Amino acid sequence: MEREKIVALTQAPVAEVVVHFPQLLSALKDESLQQSILAIIKQYATESTPHIEEALLSQDDELKRILLEQVVATLPFYSKMVIASAVEQIAMTSGDLQQLAKEALQSFEP
């Protein structure tokens, strides 16, 4: 996804942004775009939640790492409850993401 498109989405109505969430999440892997995409995710946290959950359940470990490190803890409580099962599944695995998922789960506590 191009930087100009991402910048335009920061000003777009929610209906326009929502259809681009799968592409935005994939583009998180591009470090030069991360800050702009993270701002969009924070702006539309509730709307992005189902897409975040889907990404956490995917096989894309790089995207999971980014989401666990930079997104999950910043989500509102309701969004965290929606993705809790996906994060718990990661926490029960062995591997590099296990500790990140456990740390993310700590942010779920009120």
N, C-alpha and C positions, 0 to 999 in steps of 0.2 A: 504494500500500500504506500502511496506517495505522501511525502510530508505535507504538501499543499492540501491534499484531500483530508488528512487528519486534522490539520489546522482549521479547515472549513467546518469539519464536524464539531469542533468545540463551540461553534456559534449556531449550529443547526438545531432545528426542532427535534424533540426526542424521537418522533416517529422516523425521521431520517437516520438518526444515529443507531437505533436498535437493529436495523437490518444489517448494519456493518459490524456488529460485535464479533462474529466469528473471525472476520478478517482482521479486526483490530487486535484480538487476542493473539492470533498467529503472528502479527507484526510486532508484538512485544519482544520477540527474539532479536529484533534489530535495535541495538542499544541506542542508536541515534534517534529513534522514534519513541523510546520508552516513556520519557517524561510527559510527552503530549498525550500518549495513549492512557497512561495512568491517571492523568487529569480528567480525561473523558470518563474513565471507569468510576472514579470517585464522584464525578458530577452525576452520573447515572447509575449509581451503585445498585439500586433495586432492580432496574431494568437489565443490568448486566449479569445479575446473579445466576440465572439459568445457564448462561453461556460459560460462566466461570465453573459452575458445577460440572458441566459437560467436559470442559477442558481438564478438570481435575480427575475425571474418570477415564480420560483418554490414555493412550500409550506414550504420549509426548512428555518425556521426563524433563526436558529443558523448559517447556512451558509451565509444567507443574512447579518446577523450582522457582521460576519468576513469580508465579501467583502466590506461592506459599511465603516467599520472602518479602514481596512488595505489596500485595493486594489484600490477602485474607485478613490480616490484622486491622486493616483500615475500613473494612466493611461495617455497615450498621448491624446491630444485634440480630434483627430479623434475617438479614442476608446470611449471616453466619449460621443461623439455625437451619437454613435451607441447604447449605453446603456441608453441614457437620458430618453427615454420613460419608461423603466423599473424602473428607480430610481424615476421618477416623480410619477408613480403609487404607489410606496411604500410611498412616501411623502404625498400622498393624503389619506392614510389609517389612522386609529387611532391605537394607540398602541406604543410599545416600539421602533419599527424601524422607526417611522415617523420622529423623530428628527434627527436620524442618516442620513436618506435619505435627509432631508433638508440641513444638513451640507455638505453632499457629493455634492449636487447640487451647492453649493457655490463655490466648486472647479472647476466647469465647466466654470466659468466666466473668460474671458481672462485677 
